[in-house]
């Protein structure tokens, strides 16, 4: 066993995930800074990036942003109002429910999408460089299972805490 394998064998999984997460956050900030303007804060840029990417696949609502970023409704409302004020999104009423407002990127925001997608592809290529497609898929499955395991554990911990409060 070489030195690298020995180091990996002795490293806790949580530490490795934390280190990778830290690097990904650094990269995410550089993606957000790819949105070239001084009008928006880093958080507003992250939300705009989420809107630009997710709206490619589905209709997007405020609740989706609350869940994705784990932030309160009032915080998301403020962020969306400012992004809208700067002309990057608009909120459209939904036919089936007048209370719902679909978040739609404006043409001004759409201009940013190609550079975001390019940056993401560039990052994905670097992230998986030297790793076979099969190993990347194994890694994805393992990470998803870890996420599921921790979510399950957190749900159980929450239920136990609720029982103690009763």
C-alpha positions in Angstrom: 0.0 0.0 0.0 1.4 3.4 -1.0 1.4 6.5 1.3 -1.6 8.0 -0.5 -3.8 4.9 0.0 -2.7 4.6 3.6 -3.7 8.3 4.2 -7.1 7.7 2.6 -7.7 4.5 4.6 -7.1 6.4 7.8 -9.2 9.5 6.8 -12.7 9.8 8.1 -15.3 10.0 5.3 -16.9 13.1 6.9 -13.5 14.9 6.7 -13.0 14.1 3.1 -16.6 15.2 2.2 -16.0 18.4 4.2 -12.7 19.1 2.3 -14.4 18.5 -1.1 -17.4 20.7 0.0 -15.1 23.5 1.0 -13.4 23.4 -2.5 -16.8 23.3 -4.2 -18.0 26.3 -2.2 -14.9 28.2 -3.3 -15.7 27.2 -6.9 -19.3 28.2 -6.5 -18.3 31.6 -5.4 -16.2 31.9 -8.6 -19.3 30.8 -10.6 -21.3 33.4 -8.9 -18.7 36.0 -9.6 -19.0 35.0 -13.3 -22.2 37.0 -13.2 -20.4 40.2 -13.9 -22.1 43.0 -12.1 -22.0 44.9 -8.8 -25.8 45.1 -8.5 -26.2 41.7 -6.8 -24.7 40.3 -3.7 -23.1 36.8 -3.7 -26.3 35.2 -2.3 -28.4 36.9 -4.9 -26.1 35.6 -7.6 -26.4 32.1 -6.1 -30.1 32.3 -6.2 -30.1 33.7 -9.8 -27.7 30.9 -10.8 -30.2 28.4 -9.3 -33.1 30.0 -11.2 -31.2 30.0 -14.5 -30.3 26.4 -14.2 -33.4 24.9 -12.7 -35.8 26.8 -15.0 -34.3 24.9 -17.9 -36.0 21.7 -16.5 -39.1 22.8 -14.6 -41.3 25.6 -13.4 -39.8 27.3 -10.4 -41.5 28.8 -7.4 -40.3 30.7 -4.2 -40.8 27.5 -2.2 -38.2 25.7 -4.3 -35.7 28.4 -3.4 -36.6 28.2 0.3 -36.0 24.5 0.2 -32.8 24.6 -1.9 -31.0 27.2 0.2 -32.7 26.3 3.5 -33.7 29.9 4.2 -36.9 31.5 5.5 -39.7 32.7 3.3 -39.1 36.4 4.3 -35.4 36.1 3.4 -36.2 34.6 0.0 -38.9 37.3 -0.6 -36.3 40.0 -0.1 -33.7 38.3 -2.3 -36.2 37.8 -5.1 -37.5 41.4 -4.9 -34.0 42.8 -5.3 -33.2 40.4 -8.2 -36.4 41.4 -9.8 -35.7 45.1 -9.2 -32.4 44.7 -11.1 -34.3 43.1 -14.1 -33.1 39.5 -13.9 -36.4 37.8 -13.1 -40.1 38.4 -13.2 -42.8 36.6 -11.3 -45.8 35.4 -13.3 -49.2 34.3 -11.9 -50.1 30.7 -12.5 -53.5 29.9 -14.0 -54.3 27.0 -11.6 -53.6 29.0 -8.4 -53.5 32.8 -8.3 -51.5 32.7 -5.1 -48.6 31.0 -6.8 -46.0 33.1 -8.7 -43.7 31.3 -11.2 -40.2 32.7 -11.2 -39.0 33.3 -14.8 -35.6 34.6 -15.9 -35.7 37.7 -18.1 -33.8 38.1 -21.3 -31.2 40.0 -19.3 -30.7 37.0 -17.1 -30.8 34.6 -20.1 -27.7 36.3 -21.5 -25.8 35.0 -18.5 -26.8 31.3 -18.9 -24.3 30.3 -21.5 -21.3 31.4 -19.5 -22.7 29.7 -16.4 -23.2 26.4 -18.2 -19.7 26.7 -19.7 -18.2 27.3 -16.2 -20.1 24.3 -14.8 -18.9 22.0 -17.6 -15.4 23.2 -17.1 -15.6 22.5 -13.4 -17.2 19.1 -13.9 -14.3 18.1 -16.3 -11.7 19.1 -13.7 -13.6 17.5 -10.9 -13.7 14.1 -12.7 -10.4 14.3 -14.5 -8.5 11.0 -14.4 -11.6 9.1 -13.1 -13.4 6.6 -15.3 -17.1 7.1 -16.0 -17.8 3.9 -14.1 -16.0 5.2 -11.0 -17.8 8.5 -11.3 -21.1 6.7 -11.3 -20.1 4.6 -8.3 -19.0 7.8 -6.5 -22.4 9.5 -7.3 -24.3 6.5 -6.0 -22.2 6.3 -2.8 -22.6 10.0 -2.2 -26.4 9.8 -2.7 -26.6 6.9 -0.3 -24.6 8.9 2.3 -26.9 11.8 1.8 -29.9 9.5 2.3 -28.3 7.9 5.4 -27.7 11.2 7.0 -31.1 12.6 6.1 -32.7 9.5 7.7 -30.5 9.8 10.8 -31.4 13.5 11.1 -35.1 12.7 10.7 -34.9 10.1 13.5 -33.0 12.5 15.7 -35.6 15.2 15.1 -38.4 12.7 16.0 -36.7 11.7 19.2 -36.2 15.3 20.2 -39.9 15.9 19.5 -40.8 13.0 21.8 -38.7 14.4 24.6 -40.6 17.7 24.3 -43.9 16.0 24.8 
